[in-house]
Amino acid sequence: MVRIQLCGRFAVVIDGQPAESRFPGRQGRLLVAYLAAHRAQPVERTVLTDVLWPDGGAGAAGTLTVLLSKVRTLLVPAEIRGRRTVQLVLPEDSAVDLETATTSLHSAESAVALRDWRRAWPTALAALYVSRRRFLAEFEAPWIDEWRRQLDVIYERALACYGEACLGIGGTELPAAERAARRLMAHAPLAETGHQLLIRALAARGDAAAALAAYDQLRRLLREELGVSPCPATQALHARLLRGQPLDEPPTRRTSASGPAA
């Protein structure tokens, strides 16, 4: 079994033993990290030389050949297959944390769409646990910056799913929904998702006054920063608050005297 951690400190565990310190220098670790992050498809050797030696340098192609040979030996039972193009292949039951975050997020968003809160809660939390860490924290490179931006989006979406799940479960999870909403607002203050979640969480806790204040805070923020009003969905939440209506009712099907509506 091989486990690769790309988010936070780079780490490779093979059969329960740390292995990253055995890789040949910075380039050895970056080689494994790049192949792990892009293992869904083969990578051209020329791409790898540009990644590992962005400033060029004589003999980079030959140095890459030697590096690949050393890393192949150290990664067993994982494999680096190919010659002109290479691809990391992991044994069954292995894991790359970046992939865990992505698959967990997809599962969480699917569960939220189905209002399956008990399934959404742990999968959103799993995505959050990974995505809150900085991608390859000890390295800097343009391709790493791109992954950090993608991980930032995963974090934002996972946080929204977690907040929705806590709100859907209700009860003792309502404070967690409020905390998630505030974290989302701090992360993306001009996006309305976190503000909407906060309004709904406060209302669910029975504090309509605080929910109305949260709406007014958003209204002023958008007017001052962007010169716009809250979107129709947020305004609809505000209208329901003013009428004293619940904000999180599940959808219902209308019926008529002759039977269910078509």
Residue pairs with C-beta under 8 A, 6 or more apart in sequence:
1 14
1 15
1 16
1 91
1 93
1 94
2 12
2 13
2 14
2 75
2 77
2 78
2 90
2 91
2 94
2 95
3 11
3 12
3 13
3 94
3 95
3 96
3 97
4 11
4 12
4 13
4 32
4 33
4 36
4 90
4 94
4 95
4 96
4 97
5 11
5 12
5 13
5 97
6 33
6 36
6 37
6 96
6 97
6 98
6 135
6 136
6 147
7 97
7 98
7 101
7 130
7 131
7 133
7 134
7 135
7 136
7 151
8 133
8 134
8 137
9 137
9 138
10 20
10 29
10 33
10 136
10 137
10 138
10 139
11 18
11 20
12 18
12 19
12 20
12 23
12 32
12 75
13 19
14 75
14 76
14 77
14 78
15 77
19 74
19 75
20 29
20 32
22 74
23 29
23 31
23 32
23 70
23 71
23 74
24 67
24 70
24 71
26 139
27 52
27 53
27 67
28 67
28 70
28 71
29 139
30 51
30 52
30 139
30 141
31 48
31 52
31 67
31 68
31 71
32 71
32 75
32 88
33 136
33 139
34 43
34 48
34 51
34 143
35 43
35 80
35 86
35 87
35 88
36 88
36 96
36 98
37 96
37 98
37 147
39 87
39 88
39 89
39 90
39 96
41 87
42 82
42 85
42 86
42 87
43 85
43 86
43 87
44 84
44 85
45 61
45 64
45 83
45 84
45 85
45 86
48 64
48 86
49 60
49 61
49 64
51 141
51 143
52 60
52 64
52 67
53 60
53 63
54 141
54 142
68 80
68 86
71 80
72 79
72 80
75 88
77 91
78 88
78 89
78 90
78 91
78 94
79 88
79 89
80 86
80 87
80 88
80 89
81 87
81 89
90 96
97 130
98 130
98 135
98 147
98 151
100 126
100 127
100 130
101 126
101 127
101 130
101 131
101 151
101 154
101 158
102 127
102 154
104 123
104 124
104 126
104 127
104 130
104 158
105 123
105 124
105 127
105 131
105 154
105 157
105 158
105 161
107 119
107 123
108 120
108 123
108 124
108 127
108 158
108 161
108 162
108 165
109 157
109 161
111 117
111 119
111 120
111 123
111 161
111 165
112 120
112 124
112 161
112 164
112 165
112 168
115 168
115 250
117 164
117 165
117 168
117 169
118 169
120 161
120 162
120 164
120 165
120 168
121 162
121 165
121 166
121 169
121 173
123 161
124 158
124 159
124 161
124 162
124 164
124 165
125 162
127 154
127 157
127 158
127 161
128 155
128 158
128 159
128 162
131 151
131 152
131 154
131 155
131 158
132 155
134 148
135 144
135 147
135 148
135 151
136 144
136 147
155 187
156 184
156 187
156 188
156 191
159 180
159 183
159 184
159 187
160 180
160 184
160 193
160 194
160 197
162 176
162 180
163 176
163 177
163 180
163 181
163 184
163 194
163 197
163 201
164 177
164 197
165 173
166 173
166 174
166 176
166 177
166 180
166 201
167 173
167 174
167 177
167 197
167 200
167 201
167 204
167 248
168 248
170 204
174 201
174 204
174 205
175 205
177 197
177 200
177 201
177 204
178 198
178 201
178 202
178 205
180 197
181 194
181 195
181 197
181 198
181 201
182 194
182 198
183 194
184 191
184 193
184 194
184 197
185 194
185 195
185 198
187 194
188 194
189 221
190 221
190 222
190 225
190 226
192 218
192 230
192 231
192 233
192 234
195 214
195 215
195 217
195 218
195 230
195 234
196 233
196 234
196 237
198 211
198 214
199 211
199 214
199 215
199 234
199 237
199 238
199 241
199 247
200 211
200 237
200 247
200 248
202 208
202 210
202 211
202 214
203 211
203 241
203 246
203 247
204 247
204 248
208 241
208 244
211 241
212 238
212 241
212 242
215 230
215 234
215 237
215 238
215 241
218 230
218 234
219 229
219 230
222 228
222 229
222 230
223 229
229 235
230 238
237 247
240 246
240 247
241 247
253 260
253 261
254 261
255 261
